[in-house]
Structure formats: C-alpha cells, structure tokens
C-alpha cells in the first residue's frame, strides 16, 4: 500500500470564542451599550403591535384590491369574448341570408334556362337549389331564436320562398306538359319578380337589424373597457401607495428585528461558551478517566496473565477459571475504554485520518483471519464471496477501515444463530463505488427499530438479550466511514438475517 495523504479532521467548532466582558451590559458593533438580553422596551412592543395592525390591514386591503383587479380582468375578458361571439354570430347570419337569396336566384336562373332551351340539363341547378334552400333558412332560424323581430321576418321569408318555389315548379310543369303559352303567361305576369323583390327587401332589413345590434354591442363593450381601465388605474394607484407603506413598515420591522438580534447576542455568546466549556470538560473527563482506568486495568491484566503462566505455583481448576474470567473482563473493559475514547475523538473532530490506496481483498482477509476464532467458538461458518477478476482499489485509512469491518463481523457473530453463516463479499456499484458487505443469518432487525441502529450507546433489545456490549460500535463505524468519504447502511428481514455494508469511491487512475 502506498501512502497518499495525511490529514486531520479539525474540530467542528472553530469559531473564535467571544466571551462577555466583566460588565453585565454588552456592546454592539458600534460600541453602544445594549439592554440585557431579556429586556425589550414597552415602547418597542407597542410600536410593533401598531405596525403589525397596520400591516395586517394593509395586507387585507391589498388582497381585496387584487381580487377586484382579478374580477375586473375576468369581466373584461368575458365581455370581449362575448363581443367576438356576437361578431361571429352576425357574420354567420349575414352569410346565411345571402346564401338563401343566392340559392333562390340559382333556382330562378335554372328555370329560365329550361324555358328558353327546353333542355333538361338546365333543371339540374334548379332542382339542386330547391333542395338546398332549407339549409340557410334553418341556420337563420337557429341564429335568431333570441330575437322575436328577426323570427317574424324569417317567417315572411319562408312564406315568400315557398311561394316562389311553387311559381317556379308550376312554370316548369306547364312547359313539360306542352303548354308554353300558359307558362310564359305566368312568367310575364311579374308575380315571381314581385316575390323576389319582397324577399330581397326583407333579407336586407334583417341584415340591417343585425348590423345595428352589433354596433350597439360594440359600444357596450367599449364602455365596459373604459370602466375597467378606470378601475385598473385606481387599483394600481392604491396598490402602489400600499406598497410604499409596506416597504416603510418592513424597514421598521427590520430595524426592530436587528435590535432584537443585537439584544440576543450576549445570550447566544454565553450559551455558546457554556456549550464549549461543557464539551471541553467532557473531553478532559474522558481523557482523565482513560488514564485513570488504564493503570488499574493494566495491573489487573498483568497480574492475571502472571497467574495464568506461573508453572512454579500451578492453579487448581477453580482458580484457573477465575483468573480466565478476570483476564477476559479486563480485555473487555479495555476495549470499551478504547471505543469510548475513539467515539469522543470523532465527536470532537480530532480524529486523524491517514489515507492509503487499499486492496479490498487484502484488507478483508486480515479481518476474516482475526474473526475466525470467534466464529468457530460460536459454530458460525464464514463464507467469502469476492469476484474472480478483482476490484479497483479504494483510498481510505486502513486501520479505520478494518475497525469498521471488524465491527460488522463481531456483530454478525454475536447476533447470529448457532450453526449459522456469515457471508463477506465485495462488489462494484455503478462503476464508481466498491461495496463491502457482511451478511448474517440471525433473527434480523424489526422495521420499527431501523432508526435506532446507528445511535450511540444504544443496543436493540438490550433488556431481553444476554449479549453484552456498549452499543457504540456501529455509531463509531458510521462516523469513521463518513470521515473517510464513504457511506454506510444495512438491509434486514426479520427471521432471515441482516446485511451491513459500506461504500467507498474507487480510485480513478489518471
């Protein structure tokens, strides 16, 4: 392994300590003495209440005016759409009237062509016009349902059309029956012309009526727009005035808030100093306790090991068992002290990280060899699952990396079932990360306890489990993994087992 870099995670709270002066009053940035942190003048409170009242009323008025503007725009838009609808309505009606008149003229033209030539082909446009005349008439009837005057005029139009169609059909019939004199007499009577003249006159009157109505509606729309514009101008003016007031009020509010912030600085400084002092006291206590505990622990372990290895004065079976319990307890307590100190250093941000390029398989083999005896004592089978082609290296602190992996392995042994299995493997994730995982065949973790897994000094089912431990191992593992730029997590199913994993970015060779 080649050493890449050495760095130390600095304490998280590196802010310059600002302690209050011996005087009870603090000074702001301008050197002015401030009120005590809890003191706020009655005048400021009243001013704030008054400004808050005006601000509330201004907000209500502003919202009301915005509502008025919205309603005004909606009304104008509706009137505009209505105006366009009536324009389209008038256009359709005028086209239909002209179409009806044109159709009757086509019928008359076809009739006259037949009378002049006696050729049946001239009757084709005649018959077509007779069939099509009902379409424009029906459309006009539908478009004028809201206008009784137009409906009455249309009734006259329908009667004239019927009369004209009857006159045309009669002349054609007389001509076909070899009575041209009678047919010409009917044509020359000018009755058909009079009917057409009346028809043109009534249709022209209906068109004028529609145009007049359209002009009236356009005038109404124009008036509506004028009223809407006046309302908009007034509303915008009032909104501008309120906006100016709100800005002024916000400035006052900002001033009051700034004053409150200045008044609260002393309290915040004191609280911070107390927290820093408590943190320093905690670190000092843990450091002192570690030294105080290590001395008697070393003595206990030393004398215990001496008793184990004294052939001149061999121990009986009971004494030997007692000595073994003493040594085992000493090692357990020493490990606990080391973990607590390590967790304290991590919490303080003073943990040193020495990064190397690490081969996953090599690091895992070391940890597996160290955990194998413990697994054998519990009749646990260790299984490795590493890819044949190997994996890219990762850049971590190897000692801390092994600490995390050993934590996974120790828990997998402790919380496994007798005769169970532990699978240790590694895989490439998304071509940019390497995942190291440890899976057991234990009873798993309940879903409702997932959030507690990485809490320090917290063991799941501690009250019902004969397994001893401090509950700080996984918390340390999580903190160390994140300090080294990795991620940690787990997957668990009750009755099946649990898999803990850690991900690290791979090293990209340039």
N, C-alpha and C positions, 0 to 999 in steps of 0.2 A: 504493500500500500504506500502510495506517495502522498506526503503531506501537501495540502493545497493552501490552506489558510488557517490562521488562528484569530479568533475574535472573541470578545467578551460582551455578553448582553448587559448593557448598562442598566442601572436602576431605573425603574419606570417613572419614578417621581423625581425628575431632575430640575424641577422648578426651583429658582432661588428662594430660599426661605426668607420671608419678610415677617419679622417679629414686631409686635406692637411696642411702642416706646413706653417708658416708665409712666408717662402721663396717661390718665384714663381716657382722654379725648384723642381721636385720631385726626390726622391732617390729610386733606385731599391733595390732588395733583397740583393745585395752585398754592398749597401751603396754608390753606384756610382751615381753621378748626371746625370739626364736624360735630353734629349731635351724636349721642350714644347710639349704638346700632339699633336699639329697640324704640328709640324716640322719634316720633313723627308728629309734627305740629298740628294742632287743631285747625289752624288756618289752611294748611295744605289739604287736609281731609275735606273741609267744606268746599274749597276751590275745586277739588277733584270731583266731589259729588255734583256740584253745579255744572261743571263742564261735562260730566257724564250725562246729566239730564239733557243739556242742550245737544250733546252728541246723539243721544237716543232720539230726541225729537227730530233732529236734522236727518237722521237715518230714515225715520218713518216718512218724513216729507219727501226725501229723495226717492224712496221706493214708490211712494204714491205717484210722484211725477213720472217716474219711469213707467209705471203702469199706465198712466194717462197717455204717454208717448206711444206705448205699445198698442193701446186700444185705438189711438188716432191713426197710426200707420196701418193697422188692420182694417179700420173703417175705410180709409182712403184706398187701400188695395182692393177691398171688396167693391167699392163704388167704381173703381177703374175697370175691374173685371166685368162688372155689370154693364158699364158703358160699352166695352168691347163686345159683349154678348149682344147688346141691342143693335150695334152697328152690323154685326154679322146677321142678326135677325132681319134687319131691314134689307140688307143686300140679298139675302135668300128670297125674301118676299118679292122684291122687285124683279129678280131674275125669274121667279115662278110666274109672275103676272105677264112678263114679256114672253115667256115660253108659251103660256096659254094662248096669248094673242097670236104669236107666230105660228103655233100649231093650227089654229083656225084659218089663218091665211094660207098655209100649205094645203089644207083641205079644199079651200076655195080655188086655189090655183090648179089642183088636180082635177076638180070638177070642170072648170072652164076648158082645160086642155082636152078632156074627153069630149066635151060638147063640140069643140072646134074640129077635132080629128076623127072622132068615133073610134079611136084606138084604146083598147083596154089597158094598155101599159100605163096610161095617164091616171088610171084609177088606183094604181099601187100606192103612190104617195097620199092619195085621198083616203084610202082605207087605213093606212098606217097612222095618219093624223087623227082620224076618228077614234082609233083605239088608244092613242097616246094622250088625248086631251084630258082624260081623267086624272093623270098623274100630277100635272102642275096645279090643277084645281084642288085636288086633295091636299097637296102641300100648302097651298094658300089657306085652306080651311083650317089646317092644324096650326099654322103660324099666327092666325088671327083669333084664336079661341078666347084671348083675354080682351078683345076689342069688339064690342057689340056693333059699333058703326061699320067696321070692316066686314063683319059677318053678314050684316044686312046687305051691303053692297055686293058681297060674294054671292048671295042668294040670287040677286038680279043677274049677275054674270052667268051663273049656272043656267038660269032660265033662258037667257039670250043665246048661250051656246047650244042648248037643246033645240031652240027654235031654228038656229042657223043650220045645225046638223040635219034637222028634219027637212028644211028647204033644200039643202044640197042633195040629200038622198032622193027627194021627190023628183028633182030635175033629171038626175041620173036614171031613175026608174022610167020616167016618161020617154027619155031618149032611147032607152033599150027597148021599150015597147012600141017603137016605130011611131012615136007621136012627137016629132021635133017641134012642131008649131006650139004645142002646149008647153013644152019645156022652155022654148025661147020666150014665150009669153011670160012665164013665171020669172025668168031671169030678168027680162026687161021691165018687170013691174017695180024694180028698185027696192023691193021688200028686203032682199038679202043685204043690199048695201046699207039700208037703214038700220038693220040689226047689227051689222059690223060697226057702223058709226057709233051706235049706242054702247056697244061693247068696248070700243076704244075709249070713249068718254068716261065710262065707269072705271075702267082699269087705270086711266090717267088720274082720276080723282083718288083712287086707292093709293097710288104711288105718292101723290102729293101729301096725303094723310100720313103715310109712313115717314116721309121726309120731315114733316112738321114735328111729329113725335120725336124723331131722332134729334132734331135741333134742340127741342126742349130738354131732352135727357142730357145732351152735351152741355147745355147751360147749367143744369143742376150739378153735373159732375165738376164743372169749372168752379162753381160756388163752393162745393164741398172741399175741393183742393185749396181754395183760398182760405177757408175756415181752418182746415188742417194745418196750413202753413203758419197761420197766426198762432195756433196752439203750440206748434213746434217751437216757434221763436220765443214765446213766453216761457215754455217749459225749459228750453235751453238756457235762457237768461237766469231763471230761478235756480237751475241746477248749477250753473256757473257760480252764482252767489253762495250756494250751499257748499260747493267745492272749495271756494276760498275760505269759508268758515271752518270747514273740516280740516283743511291744511293748517290753519291757525290753531285749531284745537289740538291737532296732532303734535304740533310743535310744543304746546304747553304740556301735553301728556308726556312727550319725550323728555321735557325738562324735569317733570316730576319723577319720571322713572329713573332718570340719571341721578337725581338727588337720592332716591331710594337705594340705587346701586352703590353710590358713594357711602351712604349711611351703613350699608350692609357689608362693606369691605372689611371692616375691622372684625366683625363676627366671623366672616369667612376665613380671614387670616388666622384668627385664634383657633378655629376648628381645624384648619389645615395643620397648624403647628402641633395641636394635640394629637392628630392622627399620625403625623410624622414621629412625634415623640413616642407614641404607643408602638409604632412599628419598630422603631429603634430599640425600645425596651424589650419587645418580643424577640428580636434578633439577638440582643445581648443575653436575654434569659436562655434562649435555646443554645447559644454558643457556650454559655457558662455551664448549663446543665449537661451538655455533651461532655465537657471536660470532667465535670464532677462525677458523671456516670461512668465514663470510660475507665477512670482509675480503679474503682472497685470492681468493675466488670473484668478488666484485665487481670486483676488479682484473683477473682473467682475462677476465670478460665485457666489461668496459670496453675493455681493450686489444684484445680480439678484434673488438669492434664497430668500434673505430677503424681497425683494419687492413682490415676489410671496406669501410669507407666513406672511404678516402683516395684521391681521384682524382689527386692530385699524384704519388703513387707507386703505380700500379696493380700488383696482384699477378698473377703468372702463374697458369696453370690449376692447377698442383700446389699452389702456396702458398694459393690461394683455397680449395681443397678442405680443406687442413689447418686453415685458420682456421675454416671452417664446422664441422669436427669439434670444434675447441676450444670454439666457442660452444655447440654442441649439448650437449657434455659438461658445460659449465658450467651450462647451464639444467637438465640432468638432475640434477646434483648438488645444485643449489639447491632443486629440487623435492623431492628426497629429504630434505634437511635440514629443510625446512618440514614434511613429513609426519611425520618422527620427532619434531620438537618438538610438533606438534599431538597426536600419539598420547601423548606424555609428559604434556602438559597434561590430556588426557582421563583418563589413568590416575591422575593426581594429584587429579582432581576440581576443577580450577581453570579449566575451560573456560567462557567467558562465553557465554550464550545470550541473544540479542535477538530476541524473538518479534514477528512481524507477521502480519497477515492476507494470505495469499499466494494469488494465482490460479495454478492448476496450469498452464494453457496458457501463460501468460506466462513462468513460470519455465522450463518445458520448452523453449520456443522459444529462449531465451537460451543454454541448454546445447547445443541442437542446432546453433545457428549456430557456437558455439565448436568443436564436434566435427566439423563438416562437412569442413573442410580435411583433417584427419587421416583421415577416412573415404574421401575422394576419392583420397588418396595410396595407399591400400590397395585401391582399386577396390571399396569397400563401399557399397552403396545404403542410404540412410536413408529409412525409411518411418514416417510418423506415423499413429496411429490414436486420435483423440480423438472423443468423442461430439459430435454437432451441437448438442445442447441445452446444452452446457456442464456444468461441475461446480461443486459448492459449494467455497468457499474453505477453506483449512486454515491453522492458526496455527503457524508454525514460524519458525526463523531462516533467512531466505532464502539467506544465504551458505553456511551449513552444508548446507541442502537442495540447493543447486547443487553443492556439493562431493560429496555422495553420488551425485547423478545423473551428474555428470561421471565419477566412478569407474566406474559401471555402463557408461557409453558408451565410455570408454577401454578397459576390459577387453573389451567386445563387439567393438571394432575389432581389438585385439591378438590375441584368441583366435578370430577368425573365419577363414573360408577365403577365398581370393581370389575376387572376384566374388560374395561372399555378401551377406546382407541383415541389417539391424538394424531392428527394429520397436519404436518407442517409443509407448506409449499410456497411457491412464488410464481408470479405471472406478470406479463406485460399488459398494461392497461392503456388503451388508446394511443399506443406507440409513444407515449411521453412520460409514463409513470410505471414504477415497479411496485407491485403489491405483495407484501409478505403476510401470510395468514396462518393462524393456528386454530384448528377446529377440534372440539372435543365431543364426546357422546354423553354428556351429562344431562341433567334434567332441564336445562335451559333457563331463560330469564323471562318472567311474566311481562307482558306488553306494558302494563301499567307501572312497571318499575324501570323502564328504559331510561328515563330522565335522571335516575339516581346512580347509574353505573359509574360515572366518572367523578362523582362528588368525593372530596377528600374526607378521610376519617369516617367513611360511610360504607358499611357492608350490608348487602341484601340478605334478608332473613337471618340477621345476626343473632336474634333472640332464640331461634329454633335450630341453629346449626352448631354442631360440635367443633367445627373448623375454627381455629384461632387465626388472628390476623389483625392488622391495624386499619385496613381499609383505605390505605393511602397509595397502594401500589399502582392502580390504574390511573389515579389522578396524576401521579408522577409521570407515568408512561405517556399520557396525553400531553402534558406540558413539555416534556422533552421532545416528543415527536414534532410538535408545532414549533419549538425553538429551532429545530433542525430543518425547517421548511417543509415538513411532511404533514400528512393528515392521518387521523386515527378514527376507527369506527368498529362496529360489530353488527352481526346478524344472529338472531337466536329464535328457536322454536321450542316451545315447552314440550318436554318428553323426547326430544330428538337431539338437541345439543346447541352449542354456541360457537361462533367463529369470530375471533378478533383479528383485525387486520390493520396494517399501517402502509401508507402510500408515500413514496418519495419520487421526486423528479429524476429522470435519467440524465446522465452526463452526455451532452452533445459535443462530440469531438470536432473542433474546427479544422 
